[in-house]
Amino acid sequence: MANKTIIQTPDAPAAIGTYSQAVRVDNTVYLSGQIGLDPTTMQMAEGIEAQIHRVFQNLRAVANAAGGSLDEVIKINIYLTDLLHFAKVNEIMAGYFRQPYPARAAVGVATLPRGALIEADGVMFLQD
């Protein structure tokens, strides 16, 4: 039987819906989508660059709370309300992830919660 653990940290925004920040099942951690909310104020970061940084900071906080780091992320999904920001995401993402980079999808979407410009979720695999 799989061992399921709910991951929660005050270092990332509290869930604003019916979900957990992350769920660990055995060695796999499913990181819920993060938008550019500051975990302390729950206010959205201003502008695309600040939101991109905040998204990766939030994902890092949840990954750390699960016992890992962004180095263990094997898949990331990025949702953008404007695909013209794709190059900026690549530039900033390189500061948070090291090679070999995780598998990734980037998708253009019409809207995101709270008027966010970007959201990202991921899957992390932890070694024993």
Backbone as JSON Lines, residues from 0, in Angstrom:
{"i":0,"aa":"M","n":[0.85,-1.19,0.0],"ca":[0.0,0.0,0.0],"c":[0.89,1.24,0.0]}
{"i":1,"aa":"A","n":[0.54,2.22,-0.8],"ca":[1.31,3.45,-0.91],"c":[1.18,4.29,0.36]}
{"i":2,"aa":"N","n":[2.27,4.95,0.69],"ca":[2.31,5.83,1.85],"c":[2.06,7.26,1.37]}
{"i":3,"aa":"K","n":[0.94,7.86,1.75],"ca":[0.55,9.19,1.3],"c":[0.7,10.19,2.43]}
{"i":4,"aa":"T","n":[1.41,11.31,2.13],"ca":[1.64,12.36,3.12],"c":[1.27,13.71,2.51]}
{"i":5,"aa":"I","n":[0.55,14.52,3.25],"ca":[0.21,15.87,2.81],"c":[1.33,16.81,3.24]}
{"i":6,"aa":"I","n":[1.78,17.65,2.32],"ca":[2.86,18.61,2.59],"c":[2.24,19.99,2.76]}
{"i":7,"aa":"Q","n":[2.66,20.67,3.81],"ca":[2.15,22.01,4.13],"c":[3.3,22.83,4.7]}
{"i":8,"aa":"T","n":[3.47,24.06,4.22],"ca":[4.48,24.95,4.76],"c":[3.97,26.39,4.77]}
{"i":9,"aa":"P","n":[4.31,27.15,5.8],"ca":[3.96,28.57,5.83],"c":[4.85,29.41,4.91]}
{"i":10,"aa":"D","n":[5.89,28.78,4.35],"ca":[6.82,29.49,3.47],"c":[6.32,29.62,2.04]}
{"i":11,"aa":"A","n":[5.16,29.05,1.77],"ca":[4.48,29.2,0.47],"c":[3.04,29.63,0.78]}
{"i":12,"aa":"P","n":[2.36,30.22,-0.2],"ca":[0.99,30.67,0.06],"c":[0.08,29.52,0.5]}
{"i":13,"aa":"A","n":[-0.78,29.82,1.45],"ca":[-1.77,28.84,1.88],"c":[-2.69,28.52,0.7]}
{"i":14,"aa":"A","n":[-3.16,27.3,0.65],"ca":[-4.08,26.9,-0.41],"c":[-5.31,27.8,-0.4]}
{"i":15,"aa":"I","n":[-5.7,28.26,-1.59],"ca":[-6.88,29.13,-1.7],"c":[-8.04,28.37,-2.32]}
{"i":16,"aa":"G","n":[-8.03,27.07,-2.13],"ca":[-9.09,26.22,-2.67],"c":[-9.04,24.86,-2.0]}
{"i":17,"aa":"T","n":[-9.68,23.91,-2.63],"ca":[-9.78,22.56,-2.08],"c":[-8.62,21.7,-2.58]}
{"i":18,"aa":"Y","n":[-7.41,22.03,-2.13],"ca":[-6.22,21.28,-2.51],"c":[-5.16,21.45,-1.45]}
{"i":19,"aa":"S","n":[-4.12,20.61,-1.53],"ca":[-2.96,20.69,-0.65],"c":[-1.81,21.31,-1.43]}
{"i":20,"aa":"Q","n":[-0.86,21.91,-0.72],"ca":[0.31,22.48,-1.4],"c":[1.07,21.4,-2.16]}
{"i":21,"aa":"A","n":[1.13,20.21,-1.59],"ca":[1.77,19.07,-2.25],"c":[1.3,17.8,-1.57]}
{"i":22,"aa":"V","n":[1.41,16.71,-2.3],"ca":[1.1,15.39,-1.77],"c":[2.26,14.46,-2.13]}
{"i":23,"aa":"R","n":[2.79,13.81,-1.12],"ca":[3.86,12.83,-1.35],"c":[3.26,11.44,-1.28]}
{"i":24,"aa":"V","n":[3.55,10.64,-2.3],"ca":[3.17,9.24,-2.33],"c":[4.46,8.45,-2.54]}
{"i":25,"aa":"D","n":[4.88,7.74,-1.51],"ca":[6.16,7.05,-1.51],"c":[7.27,8.07,-1.84]}
{"i":26,"aa":"N","n":[7.99,7.9,-2.93],"ca":[9.1,8.81,-3.26],"c":[8.72,9.9,-4.25]}
{"i":27,"aa":"T","n":[7.47,9.97,-4.64],"ca":[7.03,10.96,-5.61],"c":[6.22,12.04,-4.91]}
{"i":28,"aa":"V","n":[6.55,13.3,-5.22],"ca":[5.85,14.44,-4.64],"c":[5.19,15.21,-5.77]}
{"i":29,"aa":"Y","n":[3.89,15.42,-5.63],"ca":[3.11,16.18,-6.61],"c":[2.92,17.59,-6.06]}
{"i":30,"aa":"L","n":[3.57,18.56,-6.7],"ca":[3.55,19.95,-6.26],"c":[2.38,20.67,-6.93]}
{"i":31,"aa":"S","n":[1.47,21.2,-6.13],"ca":[0.32,21.93,-6.68],"c":[0.79,23.21,-7.36]}
{"i":32,"aa":"G","n":[-0.07,23.73,-8.22],"ca":[0.23,24.96,-8.92],"c":[0.48,26.12,-7.98]}
{"i":33,"aa":"Q","n":[1.5,26.9,-8.28],"ca":[1.82,28.09,-7.52],"c":[1.71,29.3,-8.44]}
{"i":34,"aa":"I","n":[1.11,30.35,-7.92],"ca":[1.06,31.62,-8.63],"c":[1.93,32.6,-7.85]}
{"i":35,"aa":"G","n":[2.01,33.83,-8.29],"ca":[2.92,34.8,-7.72],"c":[2.48,35.46,-6.44]}
{"i":36,"aa":"L","n":[1.84,34.71,-5.56],"ca":[1.4,35.26,-4.27],"c":[2.53,35.23,-3.26]}
{"i":37,"aa":"D","n":[2.68,36.32,-2.52],"ca":[3.61,36.38,-1.41],"c":[2.98,35.59,-0.26]}
{"i":38,"aa":"P","n":[3.71,34.62,0.33],"ca":[3.11,33.79,1.38],"c":[2.77,34.55,2.65]}
{"i":39,"aa":"T","n":[3.42,35.67,2.89],"ca":[3.16,36.44,4.11],"c":[1.94,37.33,3.96]}
{"i":40,"aa":"T","n":[1.88,38.04,2.86],"ca":[0.79,39.01,2.66],"c":[-0.37,38.46,1.84]}
{"i":41,"aa":"M","n":[-0.13,37.37,1.13],"ca":[-1.11,36.79,0.18],"c":[-1.5,37.8,-0.9]}
{"i":42,"aa":"Q","n":[-0.59,38.73,-1.2],"ca":[-0.78,39.68,-2.29],"c":[0.05,39.24,-3.49]}
{"i":43,"aa":"M","n":[-0.47,39.54,-4.69],"ca":[0.2,39.17,-5.92],"c":[1.41,40.06,-6.15]}
{"i":44,"aa":"A","n":[2.52,39.47,-6.57],"ca":[3.7,40.23,-6.96],"c":[3.35,41.09,-8.17]}
{"i":45,"aa":"E","n":[4.0,42.24,-8.28],"ca":[3.71,43.19,-9.37],"c":[4.56,42.88,-10.6]}
{"i":46,"aa":"G","n":[3.92,42.63,-11.73],"ca":[4.63,42.45,-12.99],"c":[5.08,41.02,-13.22]}
{"i":47,"aa":"I","n":[5.38,40.74,-14.48],"ca":[5.69,39.36,-14.87],"c":[6.99,38.86,-14.25]}
{"i":48,"aa":"E","n":[8.05,39.67,-14.24],"ca":[9.32,39.19,-13.68],"c":[9.18,38.84,-12.2]}
{"i":49,"aa":"A","n":[8.55,39.71,-11.44],"ca":[8.36,39.46,-10.01],"c":[7.49,38.22,-9.79]}
{"i":50,"aa":"Q","n":[6.47,38.04,-10.63],"ca":[5.61,36.87,-10.48],"c":[6.36,35.58,-10.82]}
{"i":51,"aa":"I","n":[7.2,35.61,-11.85],"ca":[7.98,34.42,-12.2],"c":[8.88,34.04,-11.04]}
{"i":52,"aa":"H","n":[9.6,35.01,-10.5],"ca":[10.47,34.72,-9.34],"c":[9.65,34.16,-8.17]}
{"i":53,"aa":"R","n":[8.52,34.78,-7.88],"ca":[7.7,34.35,-6.74],"c":[7.19,32.93,-6.95]}
{"i":54,"aa":"V","n":[6.79,32.58,-8.17],"ca":[6.31,31.23,-8.46],"c":[7.41,30.21,-8.15]}
{"i":55,"aa":"F","n":[8.63,30.47,-8.64],"ca":[9.71,29.52,-8.39],"c":[10.13,29.5,-6.92]}
{"i":56,"aa":"Q","n":[10.07,30.63,-6.25],"ca":[10.35,30.66,-4.81],"c":[9.31,29.85,-4.04]}
{"i":57,"aa":"N","n":[8.04,29.97,-4.43],"ca":[6.98,29.21,-3.78],"c":[7.15,27.71,-4.02]}
{"i":58,"aa":"L","n":[7.45,27.33,-5.27],"ca":[7.67,25.92,-5.57],"c":[8.86,25.38,-4.77]}
{"i":59,"aa":"R","n":[9.92,26.18,-4.67],"ca":[11.1,25.77,-3.91],"c":[10.75,25.55,-2.44]}
{"i":60,"aa":"A","n":[9.94,26.43,-1.86],"ca":[9.54,26.3,-0.47],"c":[8.77,25.01,-0.23]}
{"i":61,"aa":"V","n":[7.87,24.67,-1.13],"ca":[7.09,23.44,-0.97],"c":[7.98,22.22,-1.18]}
{"i":62,"aa":"A","n":[8.87,22.29,-2.18],"ca":[9.81,21.18,-2.41],"c":[10.67,20.95,-1.16]}
{"i":63,"aa":"N","n":[11.16,22.03,-0.56],"ca":[11.97,21.92,0.66],"c":[11.16,21.31,1.8]}
{"i":64,"aa":"A","n":[9.9,21.73,1.94],"ca":[9.04,21.19,3.0],"c":[8.79,19.7,2.82]}
{"i":65,"aa":"A","n":[8.86,19.24,1.58],"ca":[8.66,17.82,1.29],"c":[9.93,17.0,1.46]}
{"i":66,"aa":"G","n":[11.03,17.68,1.8],"ca":[12.28,16.97,2.01],"c":[13.18,16.95,0.81]}
{"i":67,"aa":"G","n":[12.91,17.79,-0.17],"ca":[13.73,17.81,-1.38],"c":[14.12,19.22,-1.76]}
{"i":68,"aa":"S","n":[14.38,19.4,-3.03],"ca":[14.75,20.71,-3.57],"c":[14.32,20.75,-5.02]}
{"i":69,"aa":"L","n":[14.5,21.88,-5.65],"ca":[14.15,21.98,-7.07],"c":[15.01,21.05,-7.92]}
{"i":70,"aa":"D","n":[16.16,20.61,-7.4],"ca":[17.01,19.67,-8.13],"c":[16.32,18.33,-8.35]}
{"i":71,"aa":"E","n":[15.36,17.99,-7.49],"ca":[14.65,16.71,-7.63],"c":[13.39,16.81,-8.47]}
{"i":72,"aa":"V","n":[13.05,17.99,-8.96],"ca":[11.87,18.14,-9.81],"c":[12.16,17.48,-11.15]}
{"i":73,"aa":"I","n":[11.28,16.55,-11.55],"ca":[11.49,15.83,-12.81],"c":[10.56,16.31,-13.92]}
{"i":74,"aa":"K","n":[9.49,17.01,-13.55],"ca":[8.53,17.52,-14.54],"c":[7.93,18.81,-14.01]}
{"i":75,"aa":"I","n":[7.84,19.8,-14.87],"ca":[7.22,21.06,-14.5],"c":[6.29,21.49,-15.62]}
{"i":76,"aa":"N","n":[5.15,22.02,-15.22],"ca":[4.18,22.57,-16.17],"c":[4.05,24.06,-15.88]}
{"i":77,"aa":"I","n":[4.14,24.85,-16.94],"ca":[4.05,26.31,-16.79],"c":[2.87,26.79,-17.62]}
{"i":78,"aa":"Y","n":[2.07,27.64,-17.01],"ca":[0.88,28.2,-17.65],"c":[1.07,29.72,-17.7]}
{"i":79,"aa":"L","n":[0.96,30.28,-18.89],"ca":[1.16,31.71,-19.09],"c":[-0.06,32.33,-19.76]}
{"i":80,"aa":"T","n":[-0.45,33.51,-19.29],"ca":[-1.55,34.21,-19.95],"c":[-1.07,34.93,-21.2]}
{"i":81,"aa":"D","n":[0.25,35.03,-21.38],"ca":[0.82,35.63,-22.58],"c":[2.11,34.89,-22.91]}
{"i":82,"aa":"L","n":[2.11,34.12,-24.01],"ca":[3.28,33.33,-24.37],"c":[4.46,34.2,-24.81]}
{"i":83,"aa":"L","n":[4.26,35.5,-24.95],"ca":[5.38,36.39,-25.22],"c":[6.34,36.44,-24.03]}
{"i":84,"aa":"H","n":[5.89,35.98,-22.86],"ca":[6.74,35.95,-21.67],"c":[7.59,34.67,-21.58]}
{"i":85,"aa":"F","n":[7.49,33.81,-22.58],"ca":[8.18,32.52,-22.57],"c":[9.69,32.68,-22.42]}
{"i":86,"aa":"A","n":[10.3,33.6,-23.16],"ca":[11.75,33.81,-23.08],"c":[12.15,34.28,-21.69]}
{"i":87,"aa":"K","n":[11.36,35.14,-21.07],"ca":[11.65,35.63,-19.72],"c":[11.56,34.48,-18.71]}
{"i":88,"aa":"V","n":[10.59,33.59,-18.89],"ca":[10.49,32.41,-18.02],"c":[11.75,31.57,-18.13]}
{"i":89,"aa":"N","n":[12.22,31.33,-19.35],"ca":[13.45,30.54,-19.55],"c":[14.63,31.2,-18.85]}
{"i":90,"aa":"E","n":[14.76,32.5,-19.01],"ca":[15.87,33.24,-18.42],"c":[15.86,33.12,-16.89]}
{"i":91,"aa":"I","n":[14.71,33.36,-16.29],"ca":[14.61,33.33,-14.82],"c":[14.67,31.9,-14.3]}
{"i":92,"aa":"M","n":[14.05,30.97,-15.0],"ca":[14.05,29.57,-14.57],"c":[15.47,29.02,-14.45]}
{"i":93,"aa":"A","n":[16.37,29.48,-15.31],"ca":[17.76,29.02,-15.28],"c":[18.46,29.38,-13.98]}
{"i":94,"aa":"G","n":[17.93,30.36,-13.26],"ca":[18.49,30.73,-11.97],"c":[17.99,29.86,-10.81]}
{"i":95,"aa":"Y","n":[16.96,29.08,-11.06],"ca":[16.38,28.23,-10.02],"c":[16.64,26.74,-10.25]}
{"i":96,"aa":"F","n":[16.86,26.35,-11.49],"ca":[17.07,24.95,-11.85],"c":[18.44,24.79,-12.48]}
{"i":97,"aa":"R","n":[19.06,23.63,-12.23],"ca":[20.36,23.31,-12.82],"c":[20.19,22.18,-13.83]}
{"i":98,"aa":"Q","n":[21.14,22.1,-14.74],"ca":[21.13,21.0,-15.7],"c":[21.46,19.7,-14.99]}
{"i":99,"aa":"P","n":[20.9,18.59,-15.37],"ca":[19.9,18.48,-16.43],"c":[18.55,19.01,-15.95]}
{"i":100,"aa":"Y","n":[17.92,19.81,-16.78],"ca":[16.65,20.44,-16.44],"c":[15.53,19.41,-16.42]}
{"i":101,"aa":"P","n":[14.45,19.7,-15.69],"ca":[13.31,18.78,-15.7],"c":[12.59,18.82,-17.05]}
{"i":102,"aa":"A","n":[11.81,17.79,-17.31],"ca":[10.9,17.83,-18.45],"c":[9.92,18.97,-18.21]}
{"i":103,"aa":"R","n":[9.41,19.57,-19.28],"ca":[8.57,20.75,-19.09],"c":[7.56,20.9,-20.2]}
{"i":104,"aa":"A","n":[6.42,21.46,-19.83],"ca":[5.43,21.92,-20.8],"c":[5.15,23.38,-20.48]}
{"i":105,"aa":"A","n":[4.93,24.17,-21.51],"ca":[4.52,25.57,-21.33],"c":[3.28,25.78,-22.18]}
{"i":106,"aa":"V","n":[2.23,26.26,-21.53],"ca":[0.92,26.35,-22.17],"c":[0.37,27.76,-22.03]}
{"i":107,"aa":"G","n":[-0.18,28.28,-23.1],"ca":[-0.87,29.56,-23.03],"c":[-2.3,29.33,-22.57]}
{"i":108,"aa":"V","n":[-2.74,30.15,-21.62],"ca":[-4.09,30.03,-21.08],"c":[-4.76,31.41,-21.09]}
{"i":109,"aa":"A","n":[-6.08,31.41,-21.05],"ca":[-6.83,32.67,-21.09],"c":[-6.72,33.45,-19.78]}
{"i":110,"aa":"T","n":[-6.89,32.78,-18.66],"ca":[-6.83,33.44,-17.36],"c":[-6.28,32.46,-16.32]}
{"i":111,"aa":"L","n":[-5.84,33.04,-15.2],"ca":[-5.36,32.26,-14.07],"c":[-5.97,32.83,-12.8]}
{"i":112,"aa":"P","n":[-5.97,32.06,-11.7],"ca":[-6.55,32.56,-10.45],"c":[-5.92,33.87,-10.0]}
{"i":113,"aa":"R","n":[-6.75,34.72,-9.4],"ca":[-6.33,35.99,-8.82],"c":[-5.66,36.93,-9.82]}
{"i":114,"aa":"G","n":[-5.9,36.74,-11.12],"ca":[-5.31,37.6,-12.13],"c":[-3.83,37.35,-12.35]}
{"i":115,"aa":"A","n":[-3.34,36.2,-11.94],"ca":[-1.93,35.86,-12.11],"c":[-1.56,35.83,-13.59]}
{"i":116,"aa":"L","n":[-0.29,36.11,-13.87],"ca":[0.23,36.06,-15.23],"c":[0.91,34.72,-15.53]}
{"i":117,"aa":"I","n":[1.27,34.0,-14.47],"ca":[1.96,32.71,-14.59],"c":[1.55,31.8,-13.44]}
{"i":118,"aa":"E","n":[1.51,30.52,-13.73],"ca":[1.34,29.49,-12.7],"c":[2.22,28.33,-13.1]}
{"i":119,"aa":"A","n":[2.75,27.61,-12.12],"ca":[3.57,26.42,-12.4],"c":[3.28,25.37,-11.35]}
{"i":120,"aa":"D","n":[3.28,24.11,-11.8],"ca":[3.18,22.97,-10.9],"c":[4.26,21.99,-11.3]}
{"i":121,"aa":"G","n":[4.46,20.95,-10.51],"ca":[5.51,20.02,-10.85],"c":[5.4,18.68,-10.15]}
{"i":122,"aa":"V","n":[6.3,17.79,-10.54],"ca":[6.42,16.48,-9.93],"c":[7.89,16.33,-9.52]}
{"i":123,"aa":"M","n":[8.09,15.85,-8.31],"ca":[9.43,15.69,-7.77],"c":[9.62,14.24,-7.37]}
{"i":124,"aa":"F","n":[10.8,13.7,-7.61],"ca":[11.11,12.33,-7.2],"c":[12.26,12.37,-6.21]}
{"i":125,"aa":"L","n":[12.04,11.79,-5.03],"ca":[13.04,11.79,-3.97],"c":[13.7,10.43,-3.88]}
{"i":126,"aa":"Q","n":[15.03,10.42,-3.82],"ca":[15.77,9.18,-3.62],"c":[15.7,8.8,-2.15]}
{"i":127,"aa":"D","n":[15.77,7.53,-1.87],"ca":[15.81,7.09,-0.46],"c":[17.16,7.33,0.15]}
